[in-house]
Amino acid sequence: MIRSEIRELAEMGAFPPSLGADFLSVRRRQELLQCVTPPVSDLEARELVKLFGSDDYFGLAWTLLHLVEGAPHWPLTDCLSGSSNIWVERLKQRIARGGVGTTDKM
């Protein structure tokens, strides 16, 4: 089951570039992320990974990263494969440095 705040974030789509971002959209995403009580489920983490954009989106990408890493069965390699997104790459690097799981399948 996916919580309503995560579902709304998913419906909003990936974070757009910060440059030229709409203030109301940034604020709404921030409000929704603040409503998410960790830990997120594995299913929710898979949805959240899809939201990473091309930059840190005013720091909200870091909040997203920490929520994703708190999923009970992290690392979820299936949601990290085939992506060249800088934030997904960052997650892979953090997994490799932490010695958790393996990144050879990603």
Chimera marker file (.cmm) of the C-alpha trace (Angstrom):
<marker_set name="trace">
<marker id="1" x="0.000" y="0.000" z="0.000" r="1" g="1" b="0" radius="0.5"/>
<marker id="2" x="1.278" y="3.434" z="-0.896" r="1" g="1" b="0" radius="0.5"/>
<marker id="3" x="0.468" y="6.344" z="1.367" r="1" g="1" b="0" radius="0.5"/>
<marker id="4" x="-1.514" y="9.216" z="-0.108" r="1" g="1" b="0" radius="0.5"/>
<marker id="5" x="1.324" y="11.736" z="0.201" r="1" g="1" b="0" radius="0.5"/>
<marker id="6" x="3.692" y="9.448" z="-1.719" r="1" g="1" b="0" radius="0.5"/>
<marker id="7" x="1.010" y="8.773" z="-4.319" r="1" g="1" b="0" radius="0.5"/>
<marker id="8" x="0.542" y="12.534" z="-4.803" r="1" g="1" b="0" radius="0.5"/>
<marker id="9" x="4.300" y="13.023" z="-5.145" r="1" g="1" b="0" radius="0.5"/>
<marker id="10" x="4.400" y="10.248" z="-7.740" r="1" g="1" b="0" radius="0.5"/>
<marker id="11" x="1.563" y="11.891" z="-9.657" r="1" g="1" b="0" radius="0.5"/>
<marker id="12" x="3.517" y="15.160" z="-9.704" r="1" g="1" b="0" radius="0.5"/>
<marker id="13" x="6.383" y="13.317" z="-11.395" r="1" g="1" b="0" radius="0.5"/>
<marker id="14" x="10.133" y="13.696" z="-11.178" r="1" g="1" b="0" radius="0.5"/>
<marker id="15" x="11.557" y="16.840" z="-9.653" r="1" g="1" b="0" radius="0.5"/>
<marker id="16" x="12.123" y="19.400" z="-12.397" r="1" g="1" b="0" radius="0.5"/>
<marker id="17" x="15.369" y="21.395" z="-12.546" r="1" g="1" b="0" radius="0.5"/>
<marker id="18" x="15.610" y="23.977" z="-9.785" r="1" g="1" b="0" radius="0.5"/>
<marker id="19" x="16.339" y="26.719" z="-12.255" r="1" g="1" b="0" radius="0.5"/>
<marker id="20" x="12.977" y="28.192" z="-13.146" r="1" g="1" b="0" radius="0.5"/>
<marker id="21" x="11.067" y="25.987" z="-10.698" r="1" g="1" b="0" radius="0.5"/>
<marker id="22" x="7.557" y="27.011" z="-9.726" r="1" g="1" b="0" radius="0.5"/>
<marker id="23" x="7.460" y="28.125" z="-6.070" r="1" g="1" b="0" radius="0.5"/>
<marker id="24" x="4.076" y="26.537" z="-5.354" r="1" g="1" b="0" radius="0.5"/>
<marker id="25" x="5.183" y="23.212" z="-6.803" r="1" g="1" b="0" radius="0.5"/>
<marker id="26" x="8.377" y="23.228" z="-4.721" r="1" g="1" b="0" radius="0.5"/>
<marker id="27" x="6.412" y="24.093" z="-1.592" r="1" g="1" b="0" radius="0.5"/>
<marker id="28" x="3.842" y="21.351" z="-2.210" r="1" g="1" b="0" radius="0.5"/>
<marker id="29" x="6.532" y="18.725" z="-2.718" r="1" g="1" b="0" radius="0.5"/>
<marker id="30" x="8.225" y="19.893" z="0.476" r="1" g="1" b="0" radius="0.5"/>
<marker id="31" x="4.955" y="19.661" z="2.412" r="1" g="1" b="0" radius="0.5"/>
<marker id="32" x="4.294" y="16.165" z="1.107" r="1" g="1" b="0" radius="0.5"/>
<marker id="33" x="7.810" y="14.948" z="1.920" r="1" g="1" b="0" radius="0.5"/>
<marker id="34" x="7.502" y="16.356" z="5.433" r="1" g="1" b="0" radius="0.5"/>
<marker id="35" x="4.315" y="14.322" z="5.904" r="1" g="1" b="0" radius="0.5"/>
<marker id="36" x="6.088" y="11.050" z="5.157" r="1" g="1" b="0" radius="0.5"/>
<marker id="37" x="6.904" y="9.303" z="8.397" r="1" g="1" b="0" radius="0.5"/>
<marker id="38" x="9.862" y="6.944" z="7.986" r="1" g="1" b="0" radius="0.5"/>
<marker id="39" x="10.367" y="4.194" z="7.260" r="1" g="1" b="0" radius="0.5"/>
<marker id="40" x="8.851" y="3.966" z="3.813" r="1" g="1" b="0" radius="0.5"/>
<marker id="41" x="7.871" y="0.547" z="2.514" r="1" g="1" b="0" radius="0.5"/>
<marker id="42" x="9.823" y="-1.126" z="-0.259" r="1" g="1" b="0" radius="0.5"/>
<marker id="43" x="6.966" y="-0.357" z="-2.647" r="1" g="1" b="0" radius="0.5"/>
<marker id="44" x="7.007" y="3.312" z="-1.616" r="1" g="1" b="0" radius="0.5"/>
<marker id="45" x="10.795" y="3.473" z="-2.014" r="1" g="1" b="0" radius="0.5"/>
<marker id="46" x="10.458" y="2.161" z="-5.559" r="1" g="1" b="0" radius="0.5"/>
<marker id="47" x="8.040" y="5.002" z="-6.329" r="1" g="1" b="0" radius="0.5"/>
<marker id="48" x="10.224" y="7.609" z="-4.646" r="1" g="1" b="0" radius="0.5"/>
<marker id="49" x="13.316" y="6.628" z="-6.636" r="1" g="1" b="0" radius="0.5"/>
<marker id="50" x="11.445" y="7.663" z="-9.781" r="1" g="1" b="0" radius="0.5"/>
<marker id="51" x="11.176" y="11.237" z="-8.473" r="1" g="1" b="0" radius="0.5"/>
<marker id="52" x="14.858" y="12.143" z="-8.585" r="1" g="1" b="0" radius="0.5"/>
<marker id="53" x="15.575" y="14.943" z="-11.022" r="1" g="1" b="0" radius="0.5"/>
<marker id="54" x="18.774" y="16.434" z="-12.355" r="1" g="1" b="0" radius="0.5"/>
<marker id="55" x="19.756" y="18.460" z="-9.285" r="1" g="1" b="0" radius="0.5"/>
<marker id="56" x="19.128" y="18.640" z="-5.545" r="1" g="1" b="0" radius="0.5"/>
<marker id="57" x="15.849" y="20.541" z="-6.015" r="1" g="1" b="0" radius="0.5"/>
<marker id="58" x="16.474" y="22.940" z="-3.135" r="1" g="1" b="0" radius="0.5"/>
<marker id="59" x="17.647" y="20.108" z="-0.878" r="1" g="1" b="0" radius="0.5"/>
<marker id="60" x="14.518" y="17.988" z="-1.295" r="1" g="1" b="0" radius="0.5"/>
<marker id="61" x="16.438" y="15.326" z="-3.217" r="1" g="1" b="0" radius="0.5"/>
<marker id="62" x="18.471" y="14.665" z="-0.068" r="1" g="1" b="0" radius="0.5"/>
<marker id="63" x="15.268" y="14.165" z="1.915" r="1" g="1" b="0" radius="0.5"/>
<marker id="64" x="14.102" y="11.776" z="-0.782" r="1" g="1" b="0" radius="0.5"/>
<marker id="65" x="17.424" y="9.911" z="-0.709" r="1" g="1" b="0" radius="0.5"/>
<marker id="66" x="17.235" y="9.366" z="3.048" r="1" g="1" b="0" radius="0.5"/>
<marker id="67" x="13.654" y="8.145" z="2.855" r="1" g="1" b="0" radius="0.5"/>
<marker id="68" x="14.552" y="5.667" z="0.112" r="1" g="1" b="0" radius="0.5"/>
<marker id="69" x="17.570" y="4.359" z="2.020" r="1" g="1" b="0" radius="0.5"/>
<marker id="70" x="15.337" y="3.690" z="5.029" r="1" g="1" b="0" radius="0.5"/>
<marker id="71" x="13.228" y="1.089" z="3.214" r="1" g="1" b="0" radius="0.5"/>
<marker id="72" x="13.244" y="-2.217" z="5.116" r="1" g="1" b="0" radius="0.5"/>
<marker id="73" x="14.915" y="-4.273" z="2.386" r="1" g="1" b="0" radius="0.5"/>
<marker id="74" x="17.258" y="-1.634" z="1.041" r="1" g="1" b="0" radius="0.5"/>
<marker id="75" x="19.079" y="-1.865" z="-1.335" r="1" g="1" b="0" radius="0.5"/>
<marker id="76" x="16.328" y="-2.542" z="-3.857" r="1" g="1" b="0" radius="0.5"/>
<marker id="77" x="18.527" y="-3.226" z="-6.856" r="1" g="1" b="0" radius="0.5"/>
<marker id="78" x="15.598" y="-3.607" z="-9.238" r="1" g="1" b="0" radius="0.5"/>
<marker id="79" x="14.770" y="0.106" z="-8.968" r="1" g="1" b="0" radius="0.5"/>
<marker id="80" x="18.390" y="1.180" z="-9.456" r="1" g="1" b="0" radius="0.5"/>
<marker id="81" x="19.245" y="-0.639" z="-12.659" r="1" g="1" b="0" radius="0.5"/>
<marker id="82" x="19.328" y="1.009" z="-16.033" r="1" g="1" b="0" radius="0.5"/>
<marker id="83" x="19.219" y="4.581" z="-14.763" r="1" g="1" b="0" radius="0.5"/>
<marker id="84" x="21.820" y="7.214" z="-15.477" r="1" g="1" b="0" radius="0.5"/>
<marker id="85" x="20.230" y="9.712" z="-13.085" r="1" g="1" b="0" radius="0.5"/>
<marker id="86" x="22.842" y="11.390" z="-10.907" r="1" g="1" b="0" radius="0.5"/>
<marker id="87" x="20.853" y="10.636" z="-7.753" r="1" g="1" b="0" radius="0.5"/>
<marker id="88" x="20.412" y="6.963" z="-8.579" r="1" g="1" b="0" radius="0.5"/>
<marker id="89" x="24.151" y="6.848" z="-9.241" r="1" g="1" b="0" radius="0.5"/>
<marker id="90" x="24.691" y="8.475" z="-5.855" r="1" g="1" b="0" radius="0.5"/>
<marker id="91" x="22.559" y="5.779" z="-4.209" r="1" g="1" b="0" radius="0.5"/>
<marker id="92" x="24.627" y="3.091" z="-5.937" r="1" g="1" b="0" radius="0.5"/>
<marker id="93" x="27.858" y="4.706" z="-4.736" r="1" g="1" b="0" radius="0.5"/>
<marker id="94" x="26.545" y="4.916" z="-1.181" r="1" g="1" b="0" radius="0.5"/>
<marker id="95" x="25.623" y="1.219" z="-1.310" r="1" g="1" b="0" radius="0.5"/>
<marker id="96" x="29.088" y="0.315" z="-2.591" r="1" g="1" b="0" radius="0.5"/>
<marker id="97" x="30.875" y="2.439" z="0.021" r="1" g="1" b="0" radius="0.5"/>
<marker id="98" x="28.698" y="1.069" z="2.806" r="1" g="1" b="0" radius="0.5"/>
<marker id="99" x="29.315" y="-2.528" z="1.825" r="1" g="1" b="0" radius="0.5"/>
<marker id="100" x="25.573" y="-3.177" z="1.761" r="1" g="1" b="0" radius="0.5"/>
<marker id="101" x="24.415" y="-5.463" z="-1.011" r="1" g="1" b="0" radius="0.5"/>
<marker id="102" x="26.030" y="-5.446" z="-4.386" r="1" g="1" b="0" radius="0.5"/>
<marker id="103" x="26.013" y="-2.995" z="-7.249" r="1" g="1" b="0" radius="0.5"/>
<marker id="104" x="27.276" y="-5.392" z="-9.921" r="1" g="1" b="0" radius="0.5"/>
<marker id="105" x="23.712" y="-6.069" z="-11.087" r="1" g="1" b="0" radius="0.5"/>
<marker id="106" x="22.857" y="-2.389" z="-11.339" r="1" g="1" b="0" radius="0.5"/>
<link id1="1" id2="2" r="1" g="1" b="0" radius="0.2"/>
<link id1="2" id2="3" r="1" g="1" b="0" radius="0.2"/>
<link id1="3" id2="4" r="1" g="1" b="0" radius="0.2"/>
<link id1="4" id2="5" r="1" g="1" b="0" radius="0.2"/>
<link id1="5" id2="6" r="1" g="1" b="0" radius="0.2"/>
<link id1="6" id2="7" r="1" g="1" b="0" radius="0.2"/>
<link id1="7" id2="8" r="1" g="1" b="0" radius="0.2"/>
<link id1="8" id2="9" r="1" g="1" b="0" radius="0.2"/>
<link id1="9" id2="10" r="1" g="1" b="0" radius="0.2"/>
<link id1="10" id2="11" r="1" g="1" b="0" radius="0.2"/>
<link id1="11" id2="12" r="1" g="1" b="0" radius="0.2"/>
<link id1="12" id2="13" r="1" g="1" b="0" radius="0.2"/>
<link id1="13" id2="14" r="1" g="1" b="0" radius="0.2"/>
<link id1="14" id2="15" r="1" g="1" b="0" radius="0.2"/>
<link id1="15" id2="16" r="1" g="1" b="0" radius="0.2"/>
<link id1="16" id2="17" r="1" g="1" b="0" radius="0.2"/>
<link id1="17" id2="18" r="1" g="1" b="0" radius="0.2"/>
<link id1="18" id2="19" r="1" g="1" b="0" radius="0.2"/>
<link id1="19" id2="20" r="1" g="1" b="0" radius="0.2"/>
<link id1="20" id2="21" r="1" g="1" b="0" radius="0.2"/>
<link id1="21" id2="22" r="1" g="1" b="0" radius="0.2"/>
<link id1="22" id2="23" r="1" g="1" b="0" radius="0.2"/>
<link id1="23" id2="24" r="1" g="1" b="0" radius="0.2"/>
<link id1="24" id2="25" r="1" g="1" b="0" radius="0.2"/>
<link id1="25" id2="26" r="1" g="1" b="0" radius="0.2"/>
<link id1="26" id2="27" r="1" g="1" b="0" radius="0.2"/>
<link id1="27" id2="28" r="1" g="1" b="0" radius="0.2"/>
<link id1="28" id2="29" r="1" g="1" b="0" radius="0.2"/>
<link id1="29" id2="30" r="1" g="1" b="0" radius="0.2"/>
<link id1="30" id2="31" r="1" g="1" b="0" radius="0.2"/>
<link id1="31" id2="32" r="1" g="1" b="0" radius="0.2"/>
<link id1="32" id2="33" r="1" g="1" b="0" radius="0.2"/>
<link id1="33" id2="34" r="1" g="1" b="0" radius="0.2"/>
<link id1="34" id2="35" r="1" g="1" b="0" radius="0.2"/>
<link id1="35" id2="36" r="1" g="1" b="0" radius="0.2"/>
<link id1="36" id2="37" r="1" g="1" b="0" radius="0.2"/>
<link id1="37" id2="38" r="1" g="1" b="0" radius="0.2"/>
<link id1="38" id2="39" r="1" g="1" b="0" radius="0.2"/>
<link id1="39" id2="40" r="1" g="1" b="0" radius="0.2"/>
<link id1="40" id2="41" r="1" g="1" b="0" radius="0.2"/>
<link id1="41" id2="42" r="1" g="1" b="0" radius="0.2"/>
<link id1="42" id2="43" r="1" g="1" b="0" radius="0.2"/>
<link id1="43" id2="44" r="1" g="1" b="0" radius="0.2"/>
<link id1="44" id2="45" r="1" g="1" b="0" radius="0.2"/>
<link id1="45" id2="46" r="1" g="1" b="0" radius="0.2"/>
<link id1="46" id2="47" r="1" g="1" b="0" radius="0.2"/>
<link id1="47" id2="48" r="1" g="1" b="0" radius="0.2"/>
<link id1="48" id2="49" r="1" g="1" b="0" radius="0.2"/>
<link id1="49" id2="50" r="1" g="1" b="0" radius="0.2"/>
<link id1="50" id2="51" r="1" g="1" b="0" radius="0.2"/>
<link id1="51" id2="52" r="1" g="1" b="0" radius="0.2"/>
<link id1="52" id2="53" r="1" g="1" b="0" radius="0.2"/>
<link id1="53" id2="54" r="1" g="1" b="0" radius="0.2"/>
<link id1="54" id2="55" r="1" g="1" b="0" radius="0.2"/>
<link id1="55" id2="56" r="1" g="1" b="0" radius="0.2"/>
<link id1="56" id2="57" r="1" g="1" b="0" radius="0.2"/>
<link id1="57" id2="58" r="1" g="1" b="0" radius="0.2"/>
<link id1="58" id2="59" r="1" g="1" b="0" radius="0.2"/>
<link id1="59" id2="60" r="1" g="1" b="0" radius="0.2"/>
<link id1="60" id2="61" r="1" g="1" b="0" radius="0.2"/>
<link id1="61" id2="62" r="1" g="1" b="0" radius="0.2"/>
<link id1="62" id2="63" r="1" g="1" b="0" radius="0.2"/>
<link id1="63" id2="64" r="1" g="1" b="0" radius="0.2"/>
<link id1="64" id2="65" r="1" g="1" b="0" radius="0.2"/>
<link id1="65" id2="66" r="1" g="1" b="0" radius="0.2"/>
<link id1="66" id2="67" r="1" g="1" b="0" radius="0.2"/>
<link id1="67" id2="68" r="1" g="1" b="0" radius="0.2"/>
<link id1="68" id2="69" r="1" g="1" b="0" radius="0.2"/>
<link id1="69" id2="70" r="1" g="1" b="0" radius="0.2"/>
<link id1="70" id2="71" r="1" g="1" b="0" radius="0.2"/>
<link id1="71" id2="72" r="1" g="1" b="0" radius="0.2"/>
<link id1="72" id2="73" r="1" g="1" b="0" radius="0.2"/>
<link id1="73" id2="74" r="1" g="1" b="0" radius="0.2"/>
<link id1="74" id2="75" r="1" g="1" b="0" radius="0.2"/>
<link id1="75" id2="76" r="1" g="1" b="0" radius="0.2"/>
<link id1="76" id2="77" r="1" g="1" b="0" radius="0.2"/>
<link id1="77" id2="78" r="1" g="1" b="0" radius="0.2"/>
<link id1="78" id2="79" r="1" g="1" b="0" radius="0.2"/>
<link id1="79" id2="80" r="1" g="1" b="0" radius="0.2"/>
<link id1="80" id2="81" r="1" g="1" b="0" radius="0.2"/>
<link id1="81" id2="82" r="1" g="1" b="0" radius="0.2"/>
<link id1="82" id2="83" r="1" g="1" b="0" radius="0.2"/>
<link id1="83" id2="84" r="1" g="1" b="0" radius="0.2"/>
<link id1="84" id2="85" r="1" g="1" b="0" radius="0.2"/>
<link id1="85" id2="86" r="1" g="1" b="0" radius="0.2"/>
<link id1="86" id2="87" r="1" g="1" b="0" radius="0.2"/>
<link id1="87" id2="88" r="1" g="1" b="0" radius="0.2"/>
<link id1="88" id2="89" r="1" g="1" b="0" radius="0.2"/>
<link id1="89" id2="90" r="1" g="1" b="0" radius="0.2"/>
<link id1="90" id2="91" r="1" g="1" b="0" radius="0.2"/>
<link id1="91" id2="92" r="1" g="1" b="0" radius="0.2"/>
<link id1="92" id2="93" r="1" g="1" b="0" radius="0.2"/>
<link id1="93" id2="94" r="1" g="1" b="0" radius="0.2"/>
<link id1="94" id2="95" r="1" g="1" b="0" radius="0.2"/>
<link id1="95" id2="96" r="1" g="1" b="0" radius="0.2"/>
<link id1="96" id2="97" r="1" g="1" b="0" radius="0.2"/>
<link id1="97" id2="98" r="1" g="1" b="0" radius="0.2"/>
<link id1="98" id2="99" r="1" g="1" b="0" radius="0.2"/>
<link id1="99" id2="100" r="1" g="1" b="0" radius="0.2"/>
<link id1="100" id2="101" r="1" g="1" b="0" radius="0.2"/>
<link id1="101" id2="102" r="1" g="1" b="0" radius="0.2"/>
<link id1="102" id2="103" r="1" g="1" b="0" radius="0.2"/>
<link id1="103" id2="104" r="1" g="1" b="0" radius="0.2"/>
<link id1="104" id2="105" r="1" g="1" b="0" radius="0.2"/>
<link id1="105" id2="106" r="1" g="1" b="0" radius="0.2"/>
</marker_set>
